Amino acid sequence: MNLHARRRSIAAVALLVLSALVVSTARAQDQPKAGGVLKVAMIGEPPTLDLHTTTATIVQQITWHVYEGLYTYDRTYSAVPLLVEG
């Protein structure tokens, strides 16, 4: 394969990749709707949802999405009030 044919091949592949990227762009998301059901895949069945009576990691993973903490951390790991004032 000579240099000229190789350059054409590379240009053709680049054009195909670029056109695939343009075609595969995501469309805008629909507006969120109130209500409904949220289904989440979990690896097991939690023994309880009371975080204070169990050490099961699955309960922690579930309750992190249910309860909101008093504070959170920013990019520099400084405490930032979430539900706490001040």
PyMOL Python script that loads the backbone (N, CA, C, O; Angstrom):
from pymol import cmd

cmd.read_pdbstr("""\
ATOM      1  N   MET A   1       0.854  -1.169   0.000  1.00  0.00           N
ATOM      2  CA  MET A   1       0.000   0.000   0.000  1.00  0.00           C
ATOM      3  C   MET A   1       0.903   1.236   0.000  1.00  0.00           C
ATOM      4  O   MET A   1       1.762   1.390   0.868  1.00  0.00           O
ATOM      5  N   ASN A   2       0.698   2.096  -0.968  1.00  0.00           N
ATOM      6  CA  ASN A   2       1.546   3.285  -1.034  1.00  0.00           C
ATOM      7  C   ASN A   2       1.031   4.365  -0.072  1.00  0.00           C
ATOM      8  O   ASN A   2      -0.051   4.241   0.500  1.00  0.00           O
ATOM      9  N   LEU A   3       1.815   5.400   0.088  1.00  0.00           N
ATOM     10  CA  LEU A   3       1.521   6.457   1.055  1.00  0.00           C
ATOM     11  C   LEU A   3       0.214   7.178   0.741  1.00  0.00           C
ATOM     12  O   LEU A   3      -0.547   7.510   1.650  1.00  0.00           O
ATOM     13  N   HIS A   4      -0.048   7.421  -0.543  1.00  0.00           N
ATOM     14  CA  HIS A   4      -1.269   8.133  -0.939  1.00  0.00           C
ATOM     15  C   HIS A   4      -2.523   7.309  -0.607  1.00  0.00           C
ATOM     16  O   HIS A   4      -3.512   7.857  -0.119  1.00  0.00           O
ATOM     17  N   ALA A   5      -2.484   6.033  -0.863  1.00  0.00           N
ATOM     18  CA  ALA A   5      -3.626   5.160  -0.556  1.00  0.00           C
ATOM     19  C   ALA A   5      -3.826   5.038   0.948  1.00  0.00           C
ATOM     20  O   ALA A   5      -4.957   4.972   1.430  1.00  0.00           O
ATOM     21  N   ARG A   6      -2.727   5.009   1.681  1.00  0.00           N
ATOM     22  CA  ARG A   6      -2.812   4.923   3.139  1.00  0.00           C
ATOM     23  C   ARG A   6      -3.476   6.173   3.714  1.00  0.00           C
ATOM     24  O   ARG A   6      -4.317   6.072   4.607  1.00  0.00           O
ATOM     25  N   ARG A   7      -3.110   7.333   3.215  1.00  0.00           N
ATOM     26  CA  ARG A   7      -3.716   8.587   3.684  1.00  0.00           C
ATOM     27  C   ARG A   7      -5.207   8.619   3.374  1.00  0.00           C
ATOM     28  O   ARG A   7      -6.006   9.081   4.188  1.00  0.00           O
ATOM     29  N   ARG A   8      -5.580   8.127   2.193  1.00  0.00           N
ATOM     30  CA  ARG A   8      -7.007   8.075   1.850  1.00  0.00           C
ATOM     31  C   ARG A   8      -7.762   7.138   2.788  1.00  0.00           C
ATOM     32  O   ARG A   8      -8.887   7.434   3.191  1.00  0.00           O
ATOM     33  N   SER A   9      -7.154   6.022   3.129  1.00  0.00           N
ATOM     34  CA  SER A   9      -7.788   5.070   4.047  1.00  0.00           C
ATOM     35  C   SER A   9      -7.980   5.689   5.429  1.00  0.00           C
ATOM     36  O   SER A   9      -9.041   5.546   6.038  1.00  0.00           O
ATOM     37  N   ILE A  10      -6.959   6.369   5.915  1.00  0.00           N
ATOM     38  CA  ILE A  10      -7.050   7.024   7.223  1.00  0.00           C
ATOM     39  C   ILE A  10      -8.112   8.114   7.194  1.00  0.00           C
ATOM     40  O   ILE A  10      -8.876   8.258   8.148  1.00  0.00           O
ATOM     41  N   ALA A  11      -8.170   8.879   6.115  1.00  0.00           N
ATOM     42  CA  ALA A  11      -9.184   9.932   5.990  1.00  0.00           C
ATOM     43  C   ALA A  11     -10.582   9.331   5.943  1.00  0.00           C
ATOM     44  O   ALA A  11     -11.512   9.888   6.526  1.00  0.00           O
ATOM     45  N   ALA A  12     -10.742   8.204   5.259  1.00  0.00           N
ATOM     46  CA  ALA A  12     -12.052   7.555   5.177  1.00  0.00           C
ATOM     47  C   ALA A  12     -12.492   7.040   6.540  1.00  0.00           C
ATOM     48  O   ALA A  12     -13.655   7.188   6.916  1.00  0.00           O
ATOM     49  N   VAL A  13     -11.571   6.438   7.280  1.00  0.00           N
ATOM     50  CA  VAL A  13     -11.893   5.944   8.623  1.00  0.00           C
ATOM     51  C   VAL A  13     -12.240   7.109   9.539  1.00  0.00           C
ATOM     52  O   VAL A  13     -13.196   7.024  10.310  1.00  0.00           O
ATOM     53  N   ALA A  14     -11.480   8.189   9.466  1.00  0.00           N
ATOM     54  CA  ALA A  14     -11.768   9.367  10.288  1.00  0.00           C
ATOM     55  C   ALA A  14     -13.137   9.941   9.953  1.00  0.00           C
ATOM     56  O   ALA A  14     -13.869  10.356  10.851  1.00  0.00           O
ATOM     57  N   LEU A  15     -13.487   9.969   8.682  1.00  0.00           N
ATOM     58  CA  LEU A  15     -14.797  10.462   8.268  1.00  0.00           C
ATOM     59  C   LEU A  15     -15.917   9.563   8.787  1.00  0.00           C
ATOM     60  O   LEU A  15     -16.957  10.059   9.219  1.00  0.00           O
ATOM     61  N   LEU A  16     -15.717   8.262   8.751  1.00  0.00           N
ATOM     62  CA  LEU A  16     -16.715   7.330   9.278  1.00  0.00           C
ATOM     63  C   LEU A  16     -16.907   7.512  10.783  1.00  0.00           C
ATOM     64  O   LEU A  16     -18.035   7.524  11.274  1.00  0.00           O
ATOM     65  N   VAL A  17     -15.803   7.652  11.508  1.00  0.00           N
ATOM     66  CA  VAL A  17     -15.887   7.852  12.954  1.00  0.00           C
ATOM     67  C   VAL A  17     -16.593   9.159  13.263  1.00  0.00           C
ATOM     68  O   VAL A  17     -17.451   9.202  14.144  1.00  0.00           O
ATOM     69  N   LEU A  18     -16.253  10.212  12.565  1.00  0.00           N
ATOM     70  CA  LEU A  18     -16.882  11.508  12.784  1.00  0.00           C
ATOM     71  C   LEU A  18     -18.370  11.461  12.479  1.00  0.00           C
ATOM     72  O   LEU A  18     -19.173  12.012  13.233  1.00  0.00           O
ATOM     73  N   SER A  19     -18.744  10.820  11.396  1.00  0.00           N
ATOM     74  CA  SER A  19     -20.170  10.730  11.061  1.00  0.00           C
ATOM     75  C   SER A  19     -20.919   9.873  12.072  1.00  0.00           C
ATOM     76  O   SER A  19     -22.081  10.152  12.369  1.00  0.00           O
ATOM     77  N   ALA A  20     -20.281   8.837  12.606  1.00  0.00           N
ATOM     78  CA  ALA A  20     -20.922   8.014  13.638  1.00  0.00           C
ATOM     79  C   ALA A  20     -21.141   8.825  14.908  1.00  0.00           C
ATOM     80  O   ALA A  20     -22.164   8.668  15.575  1.00  0.00           O
ATOM     81  N   LEU A  21     -20.195   9.686  15.245  1.00  0.00           N
ATOM     82  CA  LEU A  21     -20.350  10.527  16.429  1.00  0.00           C
ATOM     83  C   LEU A  21     -21.474  11.540  16.254  1.00  0.00           C
ATOM     84  O   LEU A  21     -22.222  11.805  17.195  1.00  0.00           O
ATOM     85  N   VAL A  22     -21.598  12.096  15.081  1.00  0.00           N
ATOM     86  CA  VAL A  22     -22.653  13.078  14.822  1.00  0.00           C
ATOM     87  C   VAL A  22     -24.022  12.416  14.880  1.00  0.00           C
ATOM     88  O   VAL A  22     -24.964  12.990  15.427  1.00  0.00           O
ATOM     89  N   VAL A  23     -24.140  11.229  14.329  1.00  0.00           N
ATOM     90  CA  VAL A  23     -25.423  10.529  14.299  1.00  0.00           C
ATOM     91  C   VAL A  23     -25.829  10.056  15.690  1.00  0.00           C
ATOM     92  O   VAL A  23     -27.020   9.994  15.997  1.00  0.00           O
ATOM     93  N   SER A  24     -24.854   9.721  16.535  1.00  0.00           N
ATOM     94  CA  SER A  24     -25.171   9.130  17.834  1.00  0.00           C
ATOM     95  C   SER A  24     -25.356  10.148  18.950  1.00  0.00           C
ATOM     96  O   SER A  24     -25.377   9.762  20.119  1.00  0.00           O
ATOM     97  N   THR A  25     -25.490  11.419  18.639  1.00  0.00           N
ATOM     98  CA  THR A  25     -25.696  12.403  19.697  1.00  0.00           C
ATOM     99  C   THR A  25     -27.038  12.171  20.365  1.00  0.00           C
ATOM    100  O   THR A  25     -28.009  11.779  19.718  1.00  0.00           O
ATOM    101  N   ALA A  26     -27.079  12.414  21.656  1.00  0.00           N
ATOM    102  CA  ALA A  26     -28.292  12.162  22.437  1.00  0.00           C
ATOM    103  C   ALA A  26     -29.296  13.284  22.232  1.00  0.00           C
ATOM    104  O   ALA A  26     -28.925  14.445  22.055  1.00  0.00           O
ATOM    105  N   ARG A  27     -30.552  12.925  22.258  1.00  0.00           N
ATOM    106  CA  ARG A  27     -31.600  13.935  22.159  1.00  0.00           C
ATOM    107  C   ARG A  27     -31.870  14.504  23.548  1.00  0.00           C
ATOM    108  O   ARG A  27     -31.443  13.934  24.552  1.00  0.00           O
ATOM    109  N   ALA A  28     -32.565  15.602  23.598  1.00  0.00           N
ATOM    110  CA  ALA A  28     -32.883  16.234  24.870  1.00  0.00           C
ATOM    111  C   ALA A  28     -33.798  15.334  25.687  1.00  0.00           C
ATOM    112  O   ALA A  28     -34.660  14.646  25.140  1.00  0.00           O
ATOM    113  N   GLN A  29     -33.604  15.346  26.991  1.00  0.00           N
ATOM    114  CA  GLN A  29     -34.420  14.517  27.871  1.00  0.00           C
ATOM    115  C   GLN A  29     -35.787  15.144  28.061  1.00  0.00           C
ATOM    116  O   GLN A  29     -35.947  16.363  27.997  1.00  0.00           O
ATOM    117  N   ASP A  30     -36.776  14.279  28.299  1.00  0.00           N
ATOM    118  CA  ASP A  30     -38.120  14.754  28.579  1.00  0.00           C
ATOM    119  C   ASP A  30     -38.154  15.410  29.955  1.00  0.00           C
ATOM    120  O   ASP A  30     -37.288  15.165  30.795  1.00  0.00           O
ATOM    121  N   GLN A  31     -39.162  16.244  30.171  1.00  0.00           N
ATOM    122  CA  GLN A  31     -39.336  16.869  31.474  1.00  0.00           C
ATOM    123  C   GLN A  31     -39.706  15.798  32.498  1.00  0.00           C
ATOM    124  O   GLN A  31     -40.490  14.901  32.186  1.00  0.00           O
ATOM    125  N   PRO A  32     -39.158  15.874  33.718  1.00  0.00           N
ATOM    126  CA  PRO A  32     -39.502  14.880  34.731  1.00  0.00           C
ATOM    127  C   PRO A  32     -40.975  14.970  35.109  1.00  0.00           C
ATOM    128  O   PRO A  32     -41.563  16.052  35.111  1.00  0.00           O
ATOM    129  N   LYS A  33     -41.562  13.825  35.426  1.00  0.00           N
ATOM    130  CA  LYS A  33     -42.965  13.763  35.813  1.00  0.00           C
ATOM    131  C   LYS A  33     -43.066  13.445  37.294  1.00  0.00           C
ATOM    132  O   LYS A  33     -42.285  12.651  37.819  1.00  0.00           O
ATOM    133  N   ALA A  34     -44.016  14.055  37.961  1.00  0.00           N
ATOM    134  CA  ALA A  34     -44.242  13.786  39.379  1.00  0.00           C
ATOM    135  C   ALA A  34     -44.939  12.443  39.535  1.00  0.00           C
ATOM    136  O   ALA A  34     -45.722  12.030  38.679  1.00  0.00           O
ATOM    137  N   GLY A  35     -44.644  11.771  40.639  1.00  0.00           N
ATOM    138  CA  GLY A  35     -45.276  10.482  40.899  1.00  0.00           C
ATOM    139  C   GLY A  35     -44.561   9.367  40.177  1.00  0.00           C
ATOM    140  O   GLY A  35     -43.463   9.553  39.653  1.00  0.00           O
ATOM    141  N   GLY A  36     -45.179   8.223  40.152  1.00  0.00           N
ATOM    142  CA  GLY A  36     -44.583   7.088  39.463  1.00  0.00           C
ATOM    143  C   GLY A  36     -43.841   6.178  40.415  1.00  0.00           C
ATOM    144  O   GLY A  36     -43.922   6.333  41.633  1.00  0.00           O
ATOM    145  N   VAL A  37     -43.123   5.238  39.856  1.00  0.00           N
ATOM    146  CA  VAL A  37     -42.406   4.237  40.632  1.00  0.00           C
ATOM    147  C   VAL A  37     -40.945   4.243  40.203  1.00  0.00           C
ATOM    148  O   VAL A  37     -40.638   4.258  39.011  1.00  0.00           O
ATOM    149  N   LEU A  38     -40.056   4.231  41.171  1.00  0.00           N
ATOM    150  CA  LEU A  38     -38.629   4.139  40.910  1.00  0.00           C
ATOM    151  C   LEU A  38     -38.191   2.708  41.190  1.00  0.00           C
ATOM    152  O   LEU A  38     -38.338   2.216  42.309  1.00  0.00           O
ATOM    153  N   LYS A  39     -37.660   2.048  40.184  1.00  0.00           N
ATOM    154  CA  LYS A  39     -37.173   0.683  40.347  1.00  0.00           C
ATOM    155  C   LYS A  39     -35.656   0.709  40.314  1.00  0.00           C
ATOM    156  O   LYS A  39     -35.053   1.234  39.379  1.00  0.00           O
ATOM    157  N   VAL A  40     -35.043   0.135  41.347  1.00  0.00           N
ATOM    158  CA  VAL A  40     -33.595   0.106  41.470  1.00  0.00           C
ATOM    159  C   VAL A  40     -33.156  -1.338  41.661  1.00  0.00           C
ATOM    160  O   VAL A  40     -33.720  -2.050  42.493  1.00  0.00           O
ATOM    161  N   ALA A  41     -32.176  -1.772  40.916  1.00  0.00           N
ATOM    162  CA  ALA A  41     -31.658  -3.133  41.062  1.00  0.00           C
ATOM    163  C   ALA A  41     -30.694  -3.181  42.241  1.00  0.00           C
ATOM    164  O   ALA A  41     -29.731  -2.416  42.291  1.00  0.00           O
ATOM    165  N   MET A  42     -30.948  -4.061  43.172  1.00  0.00           N
ATOM    166  CA  MET A  42     -30.073  -4.258  44.327  1.00  0.00           C
ATOM    167  C   MET A  42     -29.556  -5.686  44.297  1.00  0.00           C
ATOM    168  O   MET A  42     -30.165  -6.567  43.689  1.00  0.00           O
ATOM    169  N   ILE A  43     -28.438  -5.905  44.953  1.00  0.00           N
ATOM    170  CA  ILE A  43     -27.809  -7.217  44.915  1.00  0.00           C
ATOM    171  C   ILE A  43     -28.472  -8.213  45.866  1.00  0.00           C
ATOM    172  O   ILE A  43     -28.228  -9.415  45.761  1.00  0.00           O
ATOM    173  N   GLY A  44     -29.290  -7.741  46.776  1.00  0.00           N
ATOM    174  CA  GLY A  44     -29.933  -8.644  47.727  1.00  0.00           C
ATOM    175  C   GLY A  44     -31.128  -7.994  48.376  1.00  0.00           C
ATOM    176  O   GLY A  44     -31.522  -6.884  48.021  1.00  0.00           O
ATOM    177  N   GLU A  45     -31.703  -8.701  49.336  1.00  0.00           N
ATOM    178  CA  GLU A  45     -32.864  -8.206  50.078  1.00  0.00           C
ATOM    179  C   GLU A  45     -32.374  -7.698  51.433  1.00  0.00           C
ATOM    180  O   GLU A  45     -31.722  -8.448  52.160  1.00  0.00           O
ATOM    181  N   PRO A  46     -32.666  -6.449  51.793  1.00  0.00           N
ATOM    182  CA  PRO A  46     -32.194  -5.938  53.078  1.00  0.00           C
ATOM    183  C   PRO A  46     -32.952  -6.595  54.236  1.00  0.00           C
ATOM    184  O   PRO A  46     -34.158  -6.819  54.137  1.00  0.00           O
ATOM    185  N   PRO A  47     -32.253  -6.904  55.328  1.00  0.00           N
ATOM    186  CA  PRO A  47     -32.930  -7.504  56.479  1.00  0.00           C
ATOM    187  C   PRO A  47     -33.862  -6.519  57.176  1.00  0.00           C
ATOM    188  O   PRO A  47     -34.836  -6.926  57.810  1.00  0.00           O
ATOM    189  N   THR A  48     -33.572  -5.239  57.064  1.00  0.00           N
ATOM    190  CA  THR A  48     -34.371  -4.177  57.672  1.00  0.00           C
ATOM    191  C   THR A  48     -34.025  -2.876  56.963  1.00  0.00           C
ATOM    192  O   THR A  48     -33.041  -2.814  56.225  1.00  0.00           O
ATOM    193  N   LEU A  49     -34.815  -1.850  57.176  1.00  0.00           N
ATOM    194  CA  LEU A  49     -34.467  -0.529  56.663  1.00  0.00           C
ATOM    195  C   LEU A  49     -34.066   0.418  57.792  1.00  0.00           C
ATOM    196  O   LEU A  49     -33.871   1.613  57.572  1.00  0.00           O
ATOM    197  N   ASP A  50     -33.945  -0.130  59.011  1.00  0.00           N
ATOM    198  CA  ASP A  50     -33.504   0.655  60.155  1.00  0.00           C
ATOM    199  C   ASP A  50     -31.981   0.623  60.198  1.00  0.00           C
ATOM    200  O   ASP A  50     -31.385  -0.387  60.572  1.00  0.00           O
ATOM    201  N   LEU A  51     -31.370   1.703  59.824  1.00  0.00           N
ATOM    202  CA  LEU A  51     -29.918   1.787  59.717  1.00  0.00           C
ATOM    203  C   LEU A  51     -29.221   1.595  61.061  1.00  0.00           C
ATOM    204  O   LEU A  51     -28.058   1.194  61.100  1.00  0.00           O
ATOM    205  N   HIS A  52     -29.918   1.876  62.164  1.00  0.00           N
ATOM    206  CA  HIS A  52     -29.297   1.830  63.482  1.00  0.00           C
ATOM    207  C   HIS A  52     -29.276   0.433  64.087  1.00  0.00           C
ATOM    208  O   HIS A  52     -28.605   0.219  65.096  1.00  0.00           O
ATOM    209  N   THR A  53     -29.982  -0.513  63.508  1.00  0.00           N
ATOM    210  CA  THR A  53     -30.051  -1.851  64.098  1.00  0.00           C
ATOM    211  C   THR A  53     -29.324  -2.905  63.283  1.00  0.00           C
ATOM    212  O   THR A  53     -29.412  -4.090  63.606  1.00  0.00           O
ATOM    213  N   THR A  54     -28.614  -2.515  62.246  1.00  0.00           N
ATOM    214  CA  THR A  54     -27.935  -3.493  61.401  1.00  0.00           C
ATOM    215  C   THR A  54     -26.610  -2.942  60.904  1.00  0.00           C
ATOM    216  O   THR A  54     -26.395  -1.731  60.856  1.00  0.00           O
ATOM    217  N   THR A  55     -25.737  -3.852  60.537  1.00  0.00           N
ATOM    218  CA  THR A  55     -24.468  -3.454  59.927  1.00  0.00           C
ATOM    219  C   THR A  55     -24.408  -3.885  58.468  1.00  0.00           C
ATOM    220  O   THR A  55     -23.344  -3.836  57.850  1.00  0.00           O
ATOM    221  N   ALA A  56     -25.534  -4.303  57.918  1.00  0.00           N
ATOM    222  CA  ALA A  56     -25.577  -4.756  56.526  1.00  0.00           C
ATOM    223  C   ALA A  56     -25.313  -3.583  55.584  1.00  0.00           C
ATOM    224  O   ALA A  56     -25.970  -2.545  55.669  1.00  0.00           O
ATOM    225  N   THR A  57     -24.364  -3.756  54.704  1.00  0.00           N
ATOM    226  CA  THR A  57     -23.990  -2.705  53.762  1.00  0.00           C
ATOM    227  C   THR A  57     -25.135  -2.349  52.829  1.00  0.00           C
ATOM    228  O   THR A  57     -25.268  -1.193  52.426  1.00  0.00           O
ATOM    229  N   ILE A  58     -25.957  -3.319  52.483  1.00  0.00           N
ATOM    230  CA  ILE A  58     -27.068  -3.053  51.566  1.00  0.00           C
ATOM    231  C   ILE A  58     -28.055  -2.053  52.168  1.00  0.00           C
ATOM    232  O   ILE A  58     -28.662  -1.263  51.445  1.00  0.00           O
ATOM    233  N   VAL A  59     -28.214  -2.088  53.491  1.00  0.00           N
ATOM    234  CA  VAL A  59     -29.108  -1.129  54.158  1.00  0.00           C
ATOM    235  C   VAL A  59     -28.524   0.275  54.056  1.00  0.00           C
ATOM    236  O   VAL A  59     -29.262   1.237  53.839  1.00  0.00           O
ATOM    237  N   GLN A  60     -27.220   0.403  54.209  1.00  0.00           N
ATOM    238  CA  GLN A  60     -26.577   1.710  54.054  1.00  0.00           C
ATOM    239  C   GLN A  60     -26.771   2.241  52.643  1.00  0.00           C
ATOM    240  O   GLN A  60     -27.079   3.418  52.456  1.00  0.00           O
ATOM    241  N   GLN A  61     -26.592   1.381  51.653  1.00  0.00           N
ATOM    242  CA  GLN A  61     -26.727   1.812  50.266  1.00  0.00           C
ATOM    243  C   GLN A  61     -28.137   2.289  49.964  1.00  0.00           C
ATOM    244  O   GLN A  61     -28.316   3.244  49.208  1.00  0.00           O
ATOM    245  N   ILE A  62     -29.126   1.649  50.533  1.00  0.00           N
ATOM    246  CA  ILE A  62     -30.517   2.051  50.296  1.00  0.00           C
ATOM    247  C   ILE A  62     -30.840   3.338  51.037  1.00  0.00           C
ATOM    248  O   ILE A  62     -31.415   4.258  50.454  1.00  0.00           O
ATOM    249  N   THR A  63     -30.479   3.419  52.313  1.00  0.00           N
ATOM    250  CA  THR A  63     -30.866   4.582  53.110  1.00  0.00           C
ATOM    251  C   THR A  63     -30.100   5.843  52.732  1.00  0.00           C
ATOM    252  O   THR A  63     -30.558   6.944  53.036  1.00  0.00           O
ATOM    253  N   TRP A  64     -28.950   5.718  52.082  1.00  0.00           N
ATOM    254  CA  TRP A  64     -28.253   6.912  51.592  1.00  0.00           C
ATOM    255  C   TRP A  64     -29.122   7.674  50.602  1.00  0.00           C
ATOM    256  O   TRP A  64     -28.986   8.890  50.466  1.00  0.00           O
ATOM    257  N   HIS A  65     -30.005   6.979  49.917  1.00  0.00           N
ATOM    258  CA  HIS A  65     -30.870   7.615  48.930  1.00  0.00           C
ATOM    259  C   HIS A  65     -32.224   8.017  49.509  1.00  0.00           C
ATOM    260  O   HIS A  65     -33.041   8.627  48.819  1.00  0.00           O
ATOM    261  N   VAL A  66     -32.457   7.678  50.764  1.00  0.00           N
ATOM    262  CA  VAL A  66     -33.736   7.997  51.401  1.00  0.00           C
ATOM    263  C   VAL A  66     -33.589   9.186  52.341  1.00  0.00           C
ATOM    264  O   VAL A  66     -34.405  10.107  52.325  1.00  0.00           O
ATOM    265  N   TYR A  67     -32.551   9.155  53.152  1.00  0.00           N
ATOM    266  CA  TYR A  67     -32.347  10.193  54.155  1.00  0.00           C
ATOM    267  C   TYR A  67     -31.327  11.209  53.673  1.00  0.00           C
ATOM    268  O   TYR A  67     -30.361  10.865  52.992  1.00  0.00           O
ATOM    269  N   GLU A  68     -31.553  12.458  54.032  1.00  0.00           N
ATOM    270  CA  GLU A  68     -30.624  13.526  53.675  1.00  0.00           C
ATOM    271  C   GLU A  68     -29.834  13.902  54.921  1.00  0.00           C
ATOM    272  O   GLU A  68     -30.412  14.068  55.995  1.00  0.00           O
ATOM    273  N   GLY A  69     -28.530  14.035  54.788  1.00  0.00           N
ATOM    274  CA  GLY A  69     -27.675  14.323  55.927  1.00  0.00           C
ATOM    275  C   GLY A  69     -27.745  15.772  56.376  1.00  0.00           C
ATOM    276  O   GLY A  69     -28.318  16.625  55.699  1.00  0.00           O
ATOM    277  N   LEU A  70     -27.145  16.032  57.539  1.00  0.00           N
ATOM    278  CA  LEU A  70     -27.116  17.392  58.066  1.00  0.00           C
ATOM    279  C   LEU A  70     -26.117  18.259  57.310  1.00  0.00           C
ATOM    280  O   LEU A  70     -26.296  19.471  57.198  1.00  0.00           O
ATOM    281  N   TYR A  71     -25.076  17.638  56.798  1.00  0.00           N
ATOM    282  CA  TYR A  71     -24.058  18.379  56.054  1.00  0.00           C
ATOM    283  C   TYR A  71     -23.500  17.490  54.951  1.00  0.00           C
ATOM    284  O   TYR A  71     -23.735  16.282  54.926  1.00  0.00           O
ATOM    285  N   THR A  72     -22.759  18.107  54.044  1.00  0.00           N
ATOM    286  CA  THR A  72     -22.087  17.387  52.967  1.00  0.00           C
ATOM    287  C   THR A  72     -20.703  17.989  52.807  1.00  0.00           C
ATOM    288  O   THR A  72     -20.317  18.871  53.574  1.00  0.00           O
ATOM    289  N   TYR A  73     -19.957  17.526  51.826  1.00  0.00           N
ATOM    290  CA  TYR A  73     -18.613  18.034  51.592  1.00  0.00           C
ATOM    291  C   TYR A  73     -18.522  18.650  50.205  1.00  0.00           C
ATOM    292  O   TYR A  73     -19.143  18.169  49.257  1.00  0.00           O
ATOM    293  N   ASP A  74     -17.728  19.739  50.094  1.00  0.00           N
ATOM    294  CA  ASP A  74     -17.509  20.345  48.783  1.00  0.00           C
ATOM    295  C   ASP A  74     -16.262  19.734  48.139  1.00  0.00           C
ATOM    296  O   ASP A  74     -15.746  18.725  48.619  1.00  0.00           O
ATOM    297  N   ARG A  75     -15.779  20.346  47.052  1.00  0.00           N
ATOM    298  CA  ARG A  75     -14.635  19.787  46.314  1.00  0.00           C
ATOM    299  C   ARG A  75     -13.359  19.733  47.139  1.00  0.00           C
ATOM    300  O   ARG A  75     -12.502  18.880  46.903  1.00  0.00           O
ATOM    301  N   THR A  76     -13.225  20.635  48.104  1.00  0.00           N
ATOM    302  CA  THR A  76     -12.022  20.659  48.938  1.00  0.00           C
ATOM    303  C   THR A  76     -12.226  19.905  50.244  1.00  0.00           C
ATOM    304  O   THR A  76     -11.429  20.037  51.174  1.00  0.00           O
ATOM    305  N   TYR A  77     -13.286  19.122  50.314  1.00  0.00           N
ATOM    306  CA  TYR A  77     -13.628  18.310  51.483  1.00  0.00           C
ATOM    307  C   TYR A  77     -13.867  19.144  52.729  1.00  0.00           C
ATOM    308  O   TYR A  77     -13.587  18.698  53.841  1.00  0.00           O
ATOM    309  N   SER A  78     -14.379  20.348  52.549  1.00  0.00           N
ATOM    310  CA  SER A  78     -14.812  21.171  53.669  1.00  0.00           C
ATOM    311  C   SER A  78     -16.289  20.889  53.907  1.00  0.00           C
ATOM    312  O   SER A  78     -17.054  20.697  52.963  1.00  0.00           O
ATOM    313  N   ALA A  79     -16.682  20.866  55.176  1.00  0.00           N
ATOM    314  CA  ALA A  79     -18.081  20.608  55.510  1.00  0.00           C
ATOM    315  C   ALA A  79     -18.950  21.772  55.051  1.00  0.00           C
ATOM    316  O   ALA A  79     -18.623  22.935  55.288  1.00  0.00           O
ATOM    317  N   VAL A  80     -20.054  21.449  54.396  1.00  0.00           N
ATOM    318  CA  VAL A  80     -20.989  22.442  53.893  1.00  0.00           C
ATOM    319  C   VAL A  80     -22.372  22.089  54.435  1.00  0.00           C
ATOM    320  O   VAL A  80     -22.800  20.944  54.297  1.00  0.00           O
ATOM    321  N   PRO A  81     -23.087  23.043  55.051  1.00  0.00           N
ATOM    322  CA  PRO A  81     -24.409  22.739  55.592  1.00  0.00           C
ATOM    323  C   PRO A  81     -25.366  22.249  54.506  1.00  0.00           C
ATOM    324  O   PRO A  81     -25.398  22.795  53.404  1.00  0.00           O
ATOM    325  N   LEU A  82     -26.136  21.223  54.827  1.00  0.00           N
ATOM    326  CA  LEU A  82     -27.135  20.716  53.911  1.00  0.00           C
ATOM    327  C   LEU A  82     -28.510  20.955  54.522  1.00  0.00           C
ATOM    328  O   LEU A  82     -29.312  21.704  53.963  1.00  0.00           O
ATOM    329  N   LEU A  83     -28.789  20.335  55.648  1.00  0.00           N
ATOM    330  CA  LEU A  83     -30.033  20.602  56.365  1.00  0.00           C
ATOM    331  C   LEU A  83     -29.804  21.506  57.569  1.00  0.00           C
ATOM    332  O   LEU A  83     -30.748  22.079  58.113  1.00  0.00           O
ATOM    333  N   VAL A  84     -28.560  21.628  57.976  1.00  0.00           N
ATOM    334  CA  VAL A  84     -28.194  22.454  59.123  1.00  0.00           C
ATOM    335  C   VAL A  84     -28.073  23.897  58.676  1.00  0.00           C
ATOM    336  O   VAL A  84     -27.643  24.172  57.556  1.00  0.00           O
ATOM    337  N   GLU A  85     -28.445  24.803  59.532  1.00  0.00           N
ATOM    338  CA  GLU A  85     -28.263  26.230  59.237  1.00  0.00           C
ATOM    339  C   GLU A  85     -27.039  26.728  59.987  1.00  0.00           C
ATOM    340  O   GLU A  85     -26.806  26.349  61.135  1.00  0.00           O
ATOM    341  N   GLY A  86     -26.262  27.575  59.334  1.00  0.00           N
ATOM    342  CA  GLY A  86     -25.129  28.176  60.022  1.00  0.00           C
ATOM    343  C   GLY A  86     -23.886  27.709  59.431  1.00  0.00           C
ATOM    344  O   GLY A  86     -22.807  28.103  59.873  1.00  0.00           O
TER     345      GLY A  86
END
""", "prot")
cmd.dss("prot")
cmd.show_as("cartoon", "prot")
cmd.util.cbc("prot")
cmd.orient("prot")
